[in-house]
């Protein structure tokens, strides 16, 4: 007889973040079988009695649970010697806009880079995925004083791409795009000045900067799709290109219309 398991949304979210490649349900079921009802008291118990992996999952679940005790539970883990515990705490506290997590989130942009394990490998991929989450959280703060940090991370991400091999280079693209988008969220329109990227990449990222400043992902969804079909977004991007970069109407159209081609051309 098959047993049907259920679990709270905050547990589901924690497992999705840890098993980022999908097919996480079997891992949750095993977790439920071992620990029973995944209440806040149970998760707190797991922090002391669980395996290293279970502790990280419990931290994430507690952070996403909305329980009033979450911040107090998470804070000590910002100084944990276990990297994933430290990162999990920072991601959860960062989502709560707790500035005590800020230094760890910033450090996540440099820690374990260049990677000992490539992002296409399981362990390396987890750090890479969580690093992208950290970038998004830093962008959510919309603080212009974070621009130098994000800009530095972008230059390093570009260097890692150049040093990588063949199609493995592609793994850096989404990370770079997220950094540029976060720079746009903070209004750092001059962040690309003086950097030695190819012209096609510069044009691509100017559009991403504009979209970040417009919060296009939140308002419209996937930028790659919306920049092709959403006239309202196109008009807003064109206006930003004019006011922030001084582009003519013809240049605005060229930048917007070339975005999709340049997005895929870098994968070749």
Helices and strands as residue ranges (DSSP letters): H 9-18, H 25-35, H 40-49, H 52-64, H 70-75, G 76-79, H 83-95, G 99-101, H 102-108, H 122-141, G 144-146, H 147-163, G 166-170, H 171-185, H 199-213, H 216-220, H 223-229, H 231-245, H 249-265
